Amino acid sequence: MALNVLRNVISKYLQITVPNTPRASRSTKIEAQKLRTEDELKFFYMKKQKINTLPYVMLLCYVMLCCYVMLCTVLTASSSDGQIGRNM
């Protein structure tokens, strides 16, 4: 019963088939399938986390770029007025 449920959960390409296997090999095969499934779930979770954080990183880059442009504008305006680099 449990093997049928496990077959429905595990993708077809993850199912490893070895003909005429003894009981120890079958349990090892099932553990290998579970391990591959867990690894795949971890991979997809990490991928989802990266995709979810991407908009925030893009927003941070945009804000930093805007601050840089504003700073350059202020410095350029100040230097044209003669405020920067003048000895007092």
Secondary structure, DSSP 8 states (H G I E B T S, - for coil): -HHHHHHHHS-GGG----SS--HHHHHHHHHHHHHHHHHHHHHHHHHHHHHHHHHHHHHHHHHHHHHHHHHHHHHHHHHHHT-SS---
